[in-house]
Amino acid sequence: MHPDTWYYIGLLGTLLFSGRWVIQFFASHKVGKPVFTRNFWYVSIAGSLCILSYFIFGNRDTVGIISNLFPLLVALYNLYLINKKPL
């Protein structure tokens, strides 16, 4: 891929990852208390994957990879907990 493509993928990831807080704000405002919806976690995963792709393929920055891998794992775990069926 062209280097500029990875830049735009990284930028998209940053916008998604930051934009998830808009989802959280409106969901919390609607119920009057802090909530984190499935959409918050889905957007977190999409943003993390874009940012990780940028750092892995475009920028090759180990610090960026490590700092963005953890939020991805947390988002995946939270979706697992949300979707886990009670015993």
Secondary structure as UniProt FT lines:
FT   HELIX           3..31
FT   HELIX           38..53
FT   HELIX           54..59
FT   HELIX           62..83
//
